Amino acid sequence: MNLYPLARPFLFALETETSHAVGLRSLQLLRTLQRCVGFEGRVPEASPTELFGLKFANRIGLAAGADKNAQYIDALGGMGFGFIEVGTMTPLPQPGRDKPRLFRLADEQALINRMGFPNEGVEVIAARIERARYAGIVGANISVNAATPVERFTDDFVTCFRRVRHTADYVAINISSPNTKNLRDMHDEARLRELFTRLFAEREAGKRLPILMKISPDLDEHQLAEMARLALDLRVDGLIATNTTVGRNAIPSHPLAKETGGLSGRPLFSLALQTVSRLRALVGSRVAIVGVGGILSADDYARMRDAGADLVQVYTGLVYRGPALVREILRRG
Ligand SMILES: Cc1cc2nc3c(=O)[nH]c(=O)nc-3n(C[C@H](O)[C@H](O)[C@H](O)COP(=O)(O)O)c2cc1C
């Protein structure tokens, strides 16, 4: 039964960040109740696939930022996701940017956020991943603390990597959030080479953990080609395209367009789709691509797959469509 259309007006009447928390807690409560009465809901038939050495029950996943602290892995897993990316987590806990920092553009089925990675820190989050019972793939999205100077960014990534190396199924290197000062400067050949050299050295010591890199939709053609070349050269397992955009071309006259932060949801879709399709042409079949940005229906999912995405993630679509979005996509296959 799809209760989300009934719940949505109540959730949308709340302040945006509160509504997100209430939505997730309600989902968790619902799952607990279902488990207590022995009815766990039916997830449509899965079509498994194997990528970078991992077996995915299906190709639809939860994007980073929705479960920053890994508190809801089991409840979200119950929605049918084949993979869940938690975080972004940073070495030390931090509060994120001042509120308000999340804006709902309901008429555009979009969000603008400048959260700035509020999170409880990699130590606490990694311990929660270890306690989760979800049988699907869990990715750890890692990045840097707001107070870390640029020249120490690599150290932050390495600190997080060491802690999640034996805990997560894959690691996503987040160099693309627009809300941490200078982070997007990491889309730079020398910096990325240094970062990956250190991560690979760490990985040598343990299991072969897949490393994916999450990139920005705001790169020009030249920068995108450079990212693709580097991904091939460095043997990155996958590219996650894309993070939110700082561009406002798709919503020029919206009253909230002037809010700083990253735009997600419907207005991001064509840019994310174009980025995935360009990347696929550039990397061929040698690098996996995770397509993300503005997926609000099974049709959007199908277009993202056609553009070349091996896996697809959603976030803002869940806010507007609820769990039915995942079921619709799984039913279509
Ligand atoms: C409120 C919010 C917080 C986000 N936080 C993160 C984050 O911590 N790390 C990250 O890599 N991406 C983060 N994202 C970006 C999403 O993972 C995703 O790349 C982007 O929103 C595009 O997908 P969508 O249109 O389906 O939301 C966040 C997005 C939103 C809306």
Ligand as a Chemical Component Dictionary entry (heavy atoms), coordinates in Angstrom:
data_LIG
# 
_chem_comp.id                   LIG 
_chem_comp.type                 NON-POLYMER 
_chem_comp.pdbx_formal_charge   0 
_chem_comp.three_letter_code    LIG 
# 
loop_
_chem_comp_atom.comp_id 
_chem_comp_atom.atom_id 
_chem_comp_atom.alt_atom_id 
_chem_comp_atom.type_symbol 
_chem_comp_atom.charge 
_chem_comp_atom.model_Cartn_x 
_chem_comp_atom.model_Cartn_y 
_chem_comp_atom.model_Cartn_z 
_chem_comp_atom.pdbx_ordinal 
LIG C1  C1  C 0 19.989 17.402 1.316  1  
LIG C2  C2  C 0 21.051 16.762 0.485  2  
LIG C3  C3  C 0 22.244 16.390 1.089  3  
LIG C4  C4  C 0 23.244 15.787 0.319  4  
LIG N1  N1  N 0 24.391 15.389 0.940  5  
LIG C5  C5  C 0 25.346 14.758 0.217  6  
LIG C6  C6  C 0 26.520 14.286 0.851  7  
LIG O1  O1  O 0 26.687 14.391 2.064  8  
LIG N2  N2  N 0 27.454 13.690 0.065  9  
LIG C7  C7  C 0 27.301 13.514 -1.289 10 
LIG O2  O2  O 0 28.179 12.941 -1.947 11 
LIG N3  N3  N 0 26.182 13.943 -1.912 12 
LIG C8  C8  C 0 25.210 14.542 -1.191 13 
LIG N4  N4  N 0 24.069 14.973 -1.812 14 
LIG C9  C9  C 0 23.959 14.800 -3.276 15 
LIG C10 C10 C 0 23.174 13.536 -3.646 16 
LIG O3  O3  O 0 23.844 12.381 -3.208 17 
LIG C11 C11 C 0 22.967 13.469 -5.175 18 
LIG O4  O4  O 0 24.233 13.357 -5.803 19 
LIG C12 C12 C 0 22.252 14.683 -5.733 20 
LIG O5  O5  O 0 21.279 15.163 -4.833 21 
LIG C13 C13 C 0 21.579 14.404 -7.065 22 
LIG O6  O6  O 0 20.625 13.372 -6.953 23 
LIG P1  P1  P 0 19.047 13.638 -6.728 24 
LIG O7  O7  O 0 18.629 14.666 -7.717 25 
LIG O8  O8  O 0 18.401 12.288 -6.909 26 
LIG O9  O9  O 0 18.908 14.134 -5.319 27 
LIG C14 C14 C 0 23.049 15.569 -1.074 28 
LIG C15 C15 C 0 21.843 15.963 -1.673 29 
LIG C16 C16 C 0 20.846 16.533 -0.909 30 
LIG C17 C17 C 0 19.564 16.928 -1.570 31 
# 
loop_
_chem_comp_bond.comp_id 
_chem_comp_bond.atom_id_1 
_chem_comp_bond.atom_id_2 
_chem_comp_bond.value_order 
_chem_comp_bond.pdbx_ordinal 
LIG C1  C2  SING 1  
LIG C2  C3  SING 2  
LIG C2  C16 DOUB 3  
LIG C3  C4  DOUB 4  
LIG C4  N1  SING 5  
LIG C4  C14 SING 6  
LIG N1  C5  DOUB 7  
LIG C5  C6  SING 8  
LIG C5  C8  SING 9  
LIG C6  O1  DOUB 10 
LIG C6  N2  SING 11 
LIG N2  C7  SING 12 
LIG C7  O2  DOUB 13 
LIG C7  N3  SING 14 
LIG N3  C8  DOUB 15 
LIG C8  N4  SING 16 
LIG N4  C9  SING 17 
LIG N4  C14 SING 18 
LIG C9  C10 SING 19 
LIG C10 O3  SING 20 
LIG C10 C11 SING 21 
LIG C11 O4  SING 22 
LIG C11 C12 SING 23 
LIG C12 O5  SING 24 
LIG C12 C13 SING 25 
LIG C13 O6  SING 26 
LIG O6  P1  SING 27 
LIG P1  O7  DOUB 28 
LIG P1  O8  SING 29 
LIG P1  O9  SING 30 
LIG C14 C15 DOUB 31 
LIG C15 C16 SING 32 
LIG C16 C17 SING 33 
# 
